[in-house]
Amino acid sequence: MGMFTGKKGLVFGIANDHSIAWAITQQLRDEGAEMAFTHLPDKDPERPRMERRLRKLVDDFDKFIMPCDVQNDDDLDAVFAKAKEEFGEIDFLLHSIAYAPMDDLKGPVHGVSRDGFKLSMEISCYSLISLCHRARDIMKPGGSILTLTYLGGEKVIPGYNVMGVCKAALESTTEYLAHELGTEGIRVNALSAGPLKTLSSSAVGEFDQMVKLYSAFSPLRRNVTPEEVGKAGAWLLSDMASGVVGETLHVDSGYHIMGAPPHDAKIGE
Ligand code: 0WD
């Protein structure tokens, strides 16, 4: 019997097989979870690229898949109505979504447009609020909600720019939501992952530099693997973490604890 046998949940944010949500999903699947998935609506219905990519990954085991743009309340309502119909109640929800327009993401932060800021915050932060609000109605006590964040929300990471501001808001939001939903027996947590090559991260400036820094400066002297993030994510969503609430768990080879480079780090070489 797996850790998720008999458990049901919703996964938002698999874009392709490099997505962090996919790494977590594989662990959940292997532990027996029943899951439904959403993808960004395809602009051209004749060429449903997003749907096809997701279907290819989850076709053997999905309960259902649906398009969902988190900016659209009707999409969100439709997903939760379908989840209620198919599952009755759910045990977990994974939020693995972020976006900032490229012009705003590349910085500087003081030059970010008003519209770009609103859009980035809406998709990367408000979406967690809108999902939690709807999830409450169908989530069992003991349920678990997880979002994905990055160190750039706590400390300045050059190149992360407006997304760092969004992650700071997301981490605070996680705490407020954890406080509110805790009284209903629902846990909300965040996982702060080290850099992983995905569609989203390829848009972040200086990503390759960060990968090098993690392998030189982190206590483990290497980067984390998608599988490691997947396992920790599944753990936070599981009953094994039943006392963990409002936490931001770093899964980053320990990079976040360093205040100065280790003695063996080769700087500028
Ligand atoms: O190094 C990394 N890759 C890290 C990522 C380190 C630490 C944290 N993260 C975070 C990201 O900020 C994000 O919150 O993990 C989360 C997942 O990101 P990912 O797995 O790196 O990236 P990706 O595979 O691109 O998934 C993010 C997805 C979108 O993908 P694309 O590339 O198509 O924008 O978020 C979804 C979409 O599937 N998404 C939306 N979903 C619904 N409505 C929307 C939207 N409006 N916008 C983006």
Residues whose N, C-alpha, C, O or C-beta is under 5 A from the ligand:
A	BS01	0WD	G13 I14 A15 N16 H18 S19 I20 A21 L40 C68 D69 V70 Q71 S96 I97 A98 Y99 I123 L148 T149 Y150 A193 G194 P195 L196 T198 L199 S200 S201
